[in-house]
Amino acid sequence: MAHPQPDKRMYSVEEYLALEEVSEVRHEFYQGEIFAMTGASLPHNRLIKNSVRAIEDRINPDMCEAFIDGALVEISADCYLYPDVVVSCHDEDLASDRILRHPSVIIEVLSPKTADYDRTSKLRLYQRLSSLQHYVLIRQDYCWVDCLTRAADEWSLRVYDSLADELELSALNIRIPLAELYKRVKLDNPPQLQPDIR
């Protein structure tokens, strides 16, 4: 996600939603504060586009829909966020013209400024969504995808670190090759782990 910039004035939900109707800049909302979303890199945009294309190529468009980073998700009455990619199969979301409330899959593309936030605070916020089955974090600098999957209210983590791997999204009954996600994204080698010699 793009890095949020805080606006210190306090807003009601109604004021926030009215602002989003007319603002050229997107804002996230948390407990009365709004945070302007800044621009993202071209690799970030390619990963978003590739993710949506890969998902849409594999799902039934009459049953589910993938939304790109302008889709607003209501986490709770005092929290509204813009994930990079959202997939919902809920009738209410498929008929909505503004706010999504029942996502099955959320994808965030990590950037150096937001990686910690996306892995910690934002993760805890997304986990409040009872409909959410997969939270996917994609690195843009080297091949690395974390997929957190919910089963019986427990979350498990699977890490994918090879372009030959396939990201499994069981809630959608699909698998996506990482080579497809990373198409046209220039990748560095992952950092080498140093042995702990004591």
N, C-alpha and C positions, 0 to 999 in steps of 0.2 A: 504494500500500500504506500501511497505518498505520505510524506511526513506531515503530521498535523501541527498547525500553529495556533496557539490559544488566543482567544479574545476574552478579556477579563470581565466584560459585562455579563450579568446574569440574565438569562432568557427563560421565558415559559416555553413549554412544548409548542403552544400555539404560535408564539412569536417566531420560534425556530422554524417551524414548518412553513410559515408565511414567508420568511426570509429565503428559504430554499426554493420557493416558487419563482422568485425574481432574481436571485443572485447568480452571477456568472461564475462564481467560485463555490465549489461544494464545501459543506461544513459537516462535521460530525458533532453529536450532541451528547453530553454526559452530565447529569445532575445540574442542569442550568447553565453550564458552560458550553460554548461552541468552539470548534477547532477547525480552522481553514485547512483544506487539503491542497498541498502544493503539487507541482508537476512531477512526472516520473520519467525515467530514462527510456530510450528506445528498446533496450533489451527487456525492461519491465513490461512495456506495452506489447512487445512480441509474445512474451510468455502468457499474458492475459489473452491475447487474440488466439494463440495456438491452443490454449486450454479450452476456450469456448468452442472453437471449431472442432476440436477432437471430441468434446462431449456431445455437441449437437449432431455430429456424424454418427453417433452410437445410440442415442436415446430416441424414444418415440415422441415426436413433437406434440402429439395429442395428449400425452400423459405428463410430460415434464418440460421444463424450459430452463435454459441457461441465460443468466443475465450478466452483462458486463459491468464495469466498475461504477456506473452511475445509478445502480439499484440500491435504494435505501432500505435497510433492514431494521425493524424495531426489535430491540433486544428486551426492553422492558419499558415501562411508562416514562422513565427518565434517561433512556439510552437509545440513540439511533446511530448506526454505523454504516459506512459504505465499504463493503468488502470488494476485493478486486474482481472476484467471480462468485456468483451465487447460483445454485441450482435448486429449484423447487418443483415438487410434484403434487403440491397441495392445490385443490380447486380454488380456494380463496386467493392464493397468490397468483394463479394463472389468470384470474379474472381482474386482478388489481391493476389500477393505473398509476399507483404511486408508491405504496409501502409493502414490503414483503415481511411476513411474520412466521412463516413455516419452512425455512430452508432445510433441505436434506444435506447439501454439500456447500461448504464455503472454502474458497481458495484465496490465499494471500501470497503475493510475490514479495519476497523479502528484499529489503534494501538495507545498507549499513546503518542508516539512521533509525529504522523502524523494527529491525529484526528482534531485538529484545522485547519491545512492546508487543509485537505480534505473537511471540512465543509465551508471554506471561500474562500481562494484564488483559490483552485482547482475547487470549485463549479462555481465560476465566469468564469473561463476558459472554463469549459465544457458547460456552458450556451451559449457560442458563437456558438456551433454546432446546426445549424437549424434542423438537423435530430433527435437530442436527445429528447426522450420522457420521459425517466425515469432515474433518478440518485439515486442509492440505496446505503446507508451507513449501514454497518453491524458491530455492536460491537462484539468483540470476548471474552470479559470478562463476560458479562451477556446478557440475551435475550433482544435485542433492535435493531430494524431496522427502519431507516428513509427512506421513499420513497418520493422523490420529483418528481412530475408529471407535465408535460407541457400540457396545453390546451389553445388554442387561444393565445399563447405567454404569458400566465400567468402561474406561478408555484405555485402548492399547495403541502403542506406537509401532509403526513399521517404517523403516528408512530404506529409500531407494537411492543408489549412488552410481548406477551404470546406465548408459544410454540403451543398453540391451534389456533393461528391466521394464516391467509393465506395471503401471500404477493401477491397483485394484480398487474400484469404488463399488463395493458389494451392494450398497443401497440402490444403485442405478443398474446393477448387473452388467457393468462394463469394465474393460481393461484398456489402458492407454499406454502405448509405448513411450518411454521418456524421450526417445529420439524424435517423436512427433511433438512433444511439448517444447523441446529445445531447438526446434527447426529455426535456422538463421540466427541463433543466439551464439555469439562467440564466447567460448568457455575457457577459463583457466584451469590448471590442474588443482585439485583440492590440496589443502595444506597437509603436509606429511606429519603424522603423529610421531612424536619423539618418545623413545622408550624411557620409562621411569627407572633409571639406574641408581640404586642407593647403596 
